[in-house]
Each structure stands twice: as structure tokens, then as C-alpha cells.
Amino acid sequence: MVAQEASCCHIAEMKNAAPLALAAPLIAILLLAGCSKERDVAYYKEHPAERGKRTADCDTYSDASQDCLNAKQAQLEAYAVQPKETAPKDTDVAAK
């Protein structure tokens, strides 16, 4: 009888350990995802494609990290210095 009780307890312990075993890799992935390299505003100003992708990701995931702030600041600065000839005109929008 004692051996039977021990095996039942061992099964209960294994059931409790299963969620922890599944959660550990998920926690590791989440921690590693937060380890992306932070880029400065100058970098994003020089790399418009990456800036666009990063700002879209920041908006999608409501990310307010310093890296997102840098990408968004670079986006604002890039549009602020854009020559008037390349800026969209109100008449262009009305024509479409």
C-alpha cells in the first residue's frame, strides 16, 4: 500500500511540474525578445526602410521603448526637412 501511495503522489507532482516546464521556454523567449539592439535617431534617419518597419512594429505592438521613440523621432525629423516640391499637395489627393 505504501508503494501505491508514493506513486500517486509522484504523478500529482508531475502534473504540477508540466505547466512550469511549458512556461520556462516561453519566459526565455520573451526575455530574449526584449534584448533587441537599440538604435539612435541618426541611424533611423539614415535607414528609411528600417525606420518605417520599426515605427510600424511600434504602433502594432504599442511599444514605447527608447528604440521606438528614436525611430519615431527620426520619422518626424525626416518629414520636417523634406523639400516642399516632394511634399504631397492637397490637389494631388483631391484628384485621386
C-alpha positions as CSV (number, residue, x, y, z in Angstrom):
1,M,0.0,0.0,0.0
2,V,2.8,2.4,0.8
3,A,4.3,2.0,-2.7
4,Q,1.0,2.7,-4.3
5,E,0.6,6.0,-2.3
6,A,4.1,7.1,-3.3
7,S,3.4,6.5,-7.0
8,C,0.1,8.5,-6.8
9,C,2.0,11.4,-5.1
10,H,4.7,11.3,-7.8
11,I,2.0,11.6,-10.6
12,A,0.5,14.6,-8.8
13,E,3.9,16.2,-8.7
14,M,4.4,15.6,-12.4
15,K,1.1,17.2,-13.2
16,N,2.1,20.3,-11.3
17,A,5.5,20.4,-13.0
18,A,4.1,20.3,-16.5
19,P,2.9,23.9,-16.7
20,L,6.2,25.1,-15.3
21,A,8.1,23.1,-18.0
22,L,6.0,24.7,-20.7
23,A,6.2,28.2,-19.2
24,A,10.0,28.2,-18.9
25,P,10.7,28.3,-22.7
26,L,8.1,30.9,-23.2
27,I,9.6,33.1,-20.5
28,A,13.0,32.7,-22.1
29,I,11.7,33.8,-25.5
30,L,10.0,36.8,-24.0
31,L,13.2,37.8,-22.2
32,L,15.3,37.4,-25.3
33,A,12.8,39.4,-27.5
34,G,13.4,42.4,-25.2
35,C,17.1,42.3,-26.0
36,S,17.0,43.9,-29.4
37,K,19.7,46.4,-30.2
38,E,18.6,50.0,-29.5
39,R,19.4,52.3,-32.5
40,D,19.7,56.1,-32.2
41,V,17.8,58.8,-34.1
42,A,20.7,59.3,-36.6
43,Y,20.7,55.6,-37.5
44,Y,17.0,55.7,-38.3
45,K,17.3,58.9,-40.3
46,E,19.9,57.2,-42.5
47,H,17.9,54.0,-42.9
48,P,14.4,54.9,-44.0
49,A,13.2,51.4,-44.8
50,E,14.2,50.1,-41.4
51,R,12.7,53.2,-39.8
52,G,9.4,52.6,-41.5
53,K,9.3,48.9,-40.5
54,R,10.3,49.8,-36.9
55,T,7.7,52.5,-36.5
56,A,5.0,50.2,-37.9
57,D,6.0,47.5,-35.4
58,C,6.0,50.0,-32.6
59,D,2.5,51.1,-33.5
60,T,1.3,47.5,-33.9
61,Y,2.6,46.3,-30.6
62,S,2.1,49.6,-28.7
63,D,5.8,49.6,-27.9
64,A,7.1,52.7,-26.1
65,S,10.7,51.6,-25.8
66,Q,13.5,54.1,-26.4
67,D,14.2,52.4,-29.7
68,C,10.7,53.1,-30.8
69,L,10.9,56.7,-29.6
70,N,14.1,57.1,-31.6
71,A,12.5,55.7,-34.8
72,K,9.5,57.9,-34.4
73,Q,11.7,61.0,-33.8
74,A,13.7,60.2,-36.9
75,Q,10.5,59.9,-38.8
76,L,9.3,63.3,-37.6
77,E,12.7,64.9,-38.4
78,A,12.8,63.3,-41.9
79,Y,9.4,64.7,-42.8
80,A,10.2,68.1,-41.3
81,V,13.2,68.7,-43.6
82,Q,11.5,67.3,-46.7
83,P,11.6,69.9,-49.6
84,K,8.2,71.4,-50.5
85,E,8.4,70.0,-54.0
86,T,8.3,66.4,-52.7
87,A,5.6,67.0,-50.0
88,P,2.1,65.8,-51.0
89,K,-0.2,68.6,-52.2
90,D,-3.8,68.9,-51.3
91,T,-4.7,69.0,-55.1
92,D,-2.9,65.6,-55.6
93,V,-5.2,64.0,-53.0
94,A,-8.4,65.6,-54.5
95,A,-7.5,64.4,-58.0
96,K,-7.4,60.7,-56.9
